[in-house]
Amino acid sequence: MQGKEGCSCCRKHLAGIISAILFLIIFVAQLLRIFMGWSLMINGDEVPVWGSWIVAIIAIIMTIWNFKCCCCKRCHGSKGHMPPRTP
């Protein structure tokens, strides 16, 4: 019998949740930049605000995708939990 730390599905589930949270933080940071009017300088050049819109859209898509992958019914049963192991 394997413990939870040995289950590759559990590791993938945790990695998906962590990825989704990181993409959500990126999304919120981009929205803050857009709506608070923060400027972003890279190597002396200002990055245009439309770049933040693109990054925000990609980040929210990746957030949703990662959360959906983490909670797929095929891997985790109908309630988003691991299915019981059969002997």
C-alpha positions in Angstrom: 0.0 0.0 0.0 1.4 3.4 -1.0 1.2 6.5 1.1 0.0 9.8 -0.2 3.5 11.0 -0.8 4.1 8.1 -3.1 1.1 8.7 -5.3 2.1 10.5 -8.6 -1.5 11.7 -9.0 -1.4 13.5 -5.6 1.9 15.1 -6.6 0.5 16.3 -9.9 -2.6 17.6 -8.0 -0.5 19.6 -5.6 1.7 21.0 -8.5 -1.5 22.0 -10.3 -2.8 23.9 -7.3 0.5 25.6 -6.7 0.7 26.6 -10.4 -2.9 27.9 -10.4 -2.2 30.0 -7.3 1.0 31.5 -8.8 -0.8 32.4 -12.0 -3.6 33.9 -10.0 -1.0 36.1 -8.2 0.4 37.2 -11.5 -3.1 38.0 -12.8 -3.8 40.2 -9.7 -0.4 41.9 -10.0 -1.2 42.8 -13.6 -4.6 44.1 -12.8 -3.1 46.2 -10.0 -0.6 47.7 -12.5 -3.4 48.4 -15.0 -5.9 50.0 -12.6 -3.4 51.7 -10.2 -1.4 53.2 -13.1 1.9 51.8 -12.1 4.7 52.1 -14.6 7.1 49.4 -15.4 10.6 50.1 -16.6 12.9 47.5 -18.2 16.4 48.5 -19.2 15.3 52.2 -19.2 12.3 51.6 -21.5 8.7 51.8 -20.2 6.6 48.7 -20.8 3.2 49.7 -22.3 0.0 48.9 -20.3 -1.4 46.8 -23.2 1.4 44.3 -22.4 -0.1 43.9 -18.9 -3.5 43.2 -20.5 -2.0 40.4 -22.6 -0.2 38.9 -19.5 -3.4 39.2 -17.4 -5.4 37.4 -20.0 -2.9 34.6 -20.3 -2.5 34.3 -16.5 -6.2 34.0 -15.9 -6.6 31.4 -18.6 -3.7 29.4 -17.1 -5.3 29.8 -13.6 -8.6 28.4 -14.8 -6.9 25.6 -16.8 -4.8 24.5 -13.8 -7.7 24.6 -11.4 -9.8 22.5 -13.8 -7.0 20.0 -14.3 -6.7 19.7 -10.5 -10.3 19.0 -10.0 -11.1 16.7 -13.0 -13.7 14.1 -12.2 -11.8 11.5 -14.2 -8.9 11.5 -11.8 -10.5 12.5 -8.5 -14.0 11.2 -8.5 -17.2 13.2 -8.7 -16.5 15.4 -5.7 -12.9 16.4 -6.6 -11.4 13.9 -4.2 -9.2 10.9 -4.8 -11.2 7.7 -5.5 -11.0 5.0 -2.8 -8.3 2.4 -3.5 -9.5 -1.1 -4.2 -7.5 -4.0 -2.9 
